[in-house]
Amino acid sequence: MADWPPGDGAMPTSTNELLQAREMARTLLEGLGLEAYLFEIEPREGQWELRVECAVDDGWQSTTFAIDKQSLLRSQEDIGTHERLLSEWREHLVACKKVLAAD
């Protein structure tokens, strides 16, 4: 394997770490109240990528943006980080349809 170990000396992402990151991403996306979505986290050197496909008025939209792994993992225990990520992700996913609140 020519790409192993990573050139920047970073430790590879463990399966447990990736599972934890997926769970936190799911929690954040649920917090945004999206009507329908699929997502995937792509570990990359440096910043990770989050790809979200979500329902929009005329079908589906795919959006990919960088996420900080440490912030994502920290958001489980740090409400400030959690709220900051919600705000950032909301901006990226503004076109996605939201679940209507019941009266």
N, C-alpha and C positions, 0 to 999 in steps of 0.2 A: 504494500500500500504506500504509494508515494506521498499521500496527504497526511500520513500519520507519523509522528504526532503533529498537531497543529503548529504552524510556523510561529505563532505568537507566544508559544509556551503555555497557552491556556489549557486547563484540564478539560477533558471531554465532558459533555453533558451526560449525567447518569440517567438511567431510565426512571428512577425515582424522582429526580429533579424535574424531568420532562413531564411526568404524570402530575406532579404538584403544580407545575406551571399551567398545564391544561386545565386543571380543576380551578385554579384562580382565574384564568381567562374566562371559563364558563360562568363563574360567579359574577365577574364584572359584566359580561354580556347580558346575563339575566337581569342584573341591576339596571341596565339600560332599557329594559322592557321591549326588546325587539320582538316583532310578531313572529318571524321565522328566520332562522339563520343556520349556517354551517360554518365551522371555523377550523383552522389548522395553525399550529405553531411550528415555525421552521427555525431550528437552531442554526445560527450563523456565527462566524467569528465576529466578535464585538457585539453589536446589537442583534437581537433576534427579530424575526418578522412574524407578524400575525396577519393571516389572510382570512377575511370574513366575506362570505357570500350571504346576502340578505335580501329579503323581499322588499321591492320598491313598487311604486304605483304601476309601473308598466312591465313588471317581470322580476328579474333578479339582477343584482349588482355585485361585483366582486371588488373588494378594496384590500390593499396590502399596505401595511405601515410598520415601521420599526418600533420595537418595544424593548425596554431595558429589563433584562432577565432578573436582576437583583430587585428592582422596584416591583416587578410582578410578584415575585416570591414573598417580598416583604409586605405586600398589600394585604395578606391574610391576617397579619397581626398589628398593622399600623393603619389606623383609620384615616390619617392624613394622606398617606400614600394611596390608599384605596380611593378616596374621594378625588385626588388629583388625577389618577388614571381614569376614573369614570368621566371626568370632565374632558380629558384629552381624547378618549375614545369616542365620546359623544360627538365631538367635532368631526372626526373621521367618518362617522357612521350616520351623519345627519339625514341623509336621504332614505335610510332604512325605515320601513313601516314599523310603527310602535303598536303595542297592544293597547286598545282603548280601555281606560279605567271604567269599572262598573260604578254606576251611581248609587 
